[in-house]
Amino acid sequence: MSPGPKWKIRLLETPDEMILVEGLERMVWPGSETDVTPYHLLLTAAHNGGLVLGAFVGEELVGVAFGFPGFYPTPDGPRLKHCSHILAVHPEWRGRGIGFALKRAQWQLVRHQGIDRITWTYDPLLSRNAFLNIARLGAVCNTYLRSAYGEMRDQLNTGLPSDRFQVDWWVNTQRVERRLGRRPRPVMTLDHYLSAETPLLAARLDLGGTPRPASEPLHLNGTLLLVEIPADFNALKQVDLAQARSWRFYVREIFENAFQAGYLVTDFVYEEGRSFYVLMQGESAF
Ligand SMILES: CC(C)(COP(=O)(O)OP(=O)(O)OC[C@H]1O[C@@H](n2cnc3c(N)ncnc32)[C@H](O)[C@@H]1OP(=O)(O)O)[C@@H](O)C(=O)NCCC(=O)NCCS
């Protein structure tokens, strides 16, 4: 489907292929066998409109994207969407475009099914995921889910409330087509935003240059807002769980208020080791 320099992406359809997915999930989210998606569920989904996409290097599965059709409510009744549930890339193969290529393949196939919306959730404090989802893929967000999955049991997620962004990927919009097209789109830099006097929330820098959640009261004003998050939240969690918790609650407050005030997350800037969400007030998601 979309060949990378070293990997190939294809749809998975057999029991043996789904068992490879179980193995990859076990590696990416270690520590809870209960949380591995069972191969028979993947298989049943794949045979009933779901999509299990694999990235292979030779015979080795190095990445997977899994989702299935679902519904969302509208005033005219339920409408079809694709609910994307899992995206995972083997740790040794990250940062080479495999996550992007898997999502691009998902985008093509979901469009082919005649569906125009894909949703998924991710931890808003994960800078790499944010960059991929918002900046590279063109997903937008105005939905903050507190403790979306309750107490999670795997090693990657244990210890903090499982707050999530639920993002919308409107797959037929110009926003998304431009970002997935062959011609690179002009990228907005931090300088662009700061020279437009965009207010910056968060992030007092400590002596080591690490951002810490600000303690001042929240002022949301202006059409544009920048919200800084740590560039490597997983590393921070390892060394300072208390500070990681402060970030969780700080970011929860900002985004719950911002979404209520009509802001939409439209972009993400990752520059020189610092990470910023861009929010616009009154911007359409389409
Ligand atoms: C999220 C994940 C799937 C991304 O896969 P990937 O193959 O590394 O993704 P890509 O290489 O296509 O894209 C990652 C982008 O983030 C950038 N990036 C790397 N570190 C970053 C950071 N700290 N902050 C922001 N962006 C970062 C990369 O440069 C790359 O952008 P580029 O293609 O413009 O260079 C992978 O990291 C993963 O499996 N994580 C664990 C499981 C997970 O979180 N899954 C998603 C939620 S269910």
The ligand as a Gaussian input file, in Angstrom:
#p B3LYP/6-31G(d) Opt

LIG

0 1
 C        2.988000       7.377000      18.983000
 C        3.773000       6.415000      18.067000
 C        2.805000       5.428000      17.452000
 C        4.423000       7.261000      16.942000
 O        5.060000       6.381000      16.027000
 P        6.330000       6.855000      15.147000
 O        6.561000       5.854000      14.086000
 O        7.447000       7.216000      16.043000
 O        5.726000       8.198000      14.496000
 P        6.345000       9.050000      13.301000
 O        7.820000       8.798000      13.174000
 O        5.514000       8.850000      12.067000
 O        6.015000      10.515000      13.801000
 C        6.499000      10.990000      15.026000
 C        6.832000      12.459000      14.855000
 O        7.076000      13.012000      16.142000
 C        8.327000      13.725000      16.107000
 N        8.861000      13.698000      17.466000
 C        9.789000      12.887000      18.014000
 N        9.955000      13.188000      19.323000
 C        9.099000      14.205000      19.596000
 C        8.796000      14.962000      20.756000
 N        9.396000      14.739000      21.918000
 N        7.852000      15.928000      20.652000
 C        7.217000      16.176000      19.482000
 N        7.468000      15.480000      18.353000
 C        8.401000      14.521000      18.417000
 C        9.150000      12.977000      15.088000
 O       10.191000      13.794000      14.617000
 C        8.094000      12.669000      14.028000
 O        7.849000      13.787000      13.212000
 P        8.487000      13.907000      11.707000
 O        7.951000      12.740000      10.948000
 O        7.993000      15.214000      11.183000
 O        9.958000      13.852000      11.900000
 C        4.896000       5.672000      18.855000
 O        5.693000       6.634000      19.496000
 C        4.374000       4.670000      19.890000
 O        4.147000       3.507000      19.558000
 N        4.207000       5.128000      21.154000
 C        3.729000       4.258000      22.249000
 C        2.278000       3.883000      22.104000
 C        1.368000       5.075000      21.925000
 O        1.514000       6.099000      22.570000
 N        0.380000       4.939000      21.004000
 C       -0.588000       5.978000      20.667000
 C       -1.700000       6.096000      21.624000
 S       -2.783000       4.680000      21.573000

